[in-house]
């Protein structure tokens, strides 16, 4: 009489075991890429190079460089706007590259079987 239920060999089915190994490998790759991103820096300028801002992959401002020509005590608001613009552009560059890198790893999820009912 044949056994009912369960999997041959009593363990996880081969496909599920492979799925777990692939998920663990992907987890390691994501952790490695995240560490690489956190160690990298992105730079952006505003005002034709009058303001340069550098940010890290940890979303921290690393440096702000100002051209002496842009420092006008009578127009502090313009300088503030340029700093904001350069900072936002540097952060956008960092986010874009981070999304591409992580997306390339997560793109492998399509090969994990898909079709889960949840």
C-alpha positions in Angstrom: 0.0 0.0 0.0 1.3 3.5 -1.0 1.8 6.1 1.7 -0.5 9.1 1.4 0.7 12.7 1.8 4.1 13.9 2.7 7.1 14.1 0.4 9.3 11.2 -0.7 12.3 11.1 1.5 10.5 12.9 4.3 12.2 16.3 3.8 11.4 19.3 1.7 10.7 18.7 -1.9 13.7 19.3 -4.1 12.1 22.4 -5.7 11.5 23.9 -2.3 15.0 23.2 -1.2 16.4 24.9 -4.3 14.0 27.8 -3.7 15.4 28.3 -0.2 19.0 28.1 -1.4 18.2 30.7 -4.1 16.5 33.0 -1.6 19.5 32.7 0.8 21.9 33.5 -2.1 19.9 36.4 -3.1 19.8 37.7 0.5 23.6 37.6 0.7 23.9 39.4 -2.7 21.5 42.1 -1.5 23.5 42.6 1.8 26.7 42.8 -0.2 25.3 45.3 -2.7 23.7 47.4 0.2 27.2 47.6 1.8 28.7 48.7 -1.5 26.0 51.4 -1.9 26.5 52.7 1.6 30.2 53.1 1.0 29.7 55.0 -2.3 29.3 58.7 -2.7 27.3 60.8 -5.3 27.8 64.4 -6.2 25.6 67.0 -7.8 25.9 70.7 -8.6 23.5 73.6 -8.9 23.8 77.1 -10.2 26.2 76.2 -12.9 28.6 74.7 -10.4 28.2 77.4 -7.8 27.1 74.8 -5.3 28.3 71.2 -5.1 26.9 68.7 -2.7 28.2 65.2 -2.1 26.0 62.5 -0.4 26.7 58.9 0.8 24.7 55.8 0.2 23.7 56.1 3.8 21.7 59.2 2.8 24.0 61.5 4.7 25.5 64.8 3.3 29.3 64.3 3.1 30.3 67.7 1.9 29.0 71.1 0.6 31.2 73.3 -1.5 30.3 76.9 -2.3 31.8 79.1 -5.0 32.8 82.4 -3.4 30.8 84.2 -6.1 27.6 82.7 -4.9 27.9 83.9 -1.3 26.0 87.2 -1.4 24.8 88.5 2.0 22.0 90.3 0.2 20.7 87.1 -1.4 21.0 84.3 1.2 17.7 82.8 -0.1 19.2 82.1 -3.5 22.2 80.3 -1.9 19.8 78.2 0.3 17.8 77.3 -2.8 20.9 76.2 -4.6 22.0 74.0 -1.7 18.6 72.4 -1.5 18.6 71.8 -5.3 22.1 70.2 -5.4 21.3 68.1 -2.3 18.1 66.8 -3.8 19.8 66.0 -7.1 22.6 64.1 -5.4 20.1 62.1 -3.3 18.0 61.4 -6.5 21.1 60.0 -8.2 21.9 57.8 -5.2 18.3 56.5 -5.0 18.2 55.8 -8.7 21.4 53.8 -8.7 20.4 52.0 -5.5 17.1 51.0 -7.1 18.7 49.7 -10.2 21.2 47.6 -8.3 18.7 46.1 -5.9 16.1 45.7 -8.8 18.6 43.6 -10.7 19.0 41.3 -7.8 15.3 41.2 -7.0 14.6 40.5 -10.7 15.8 37.0 -10.0 12.6 36.5 -7.9 10.7 35.8 -11.1 12.6 32.5 -11.4 11.6 31.4 -7.9 8.4 29.8 -9.1 6.0 32.7 -8.7 2.3 31.7 -8.7 2.0 31.8 -4.9 -1.7 32.1 -3.9 -1.0 34.9 -1.5 
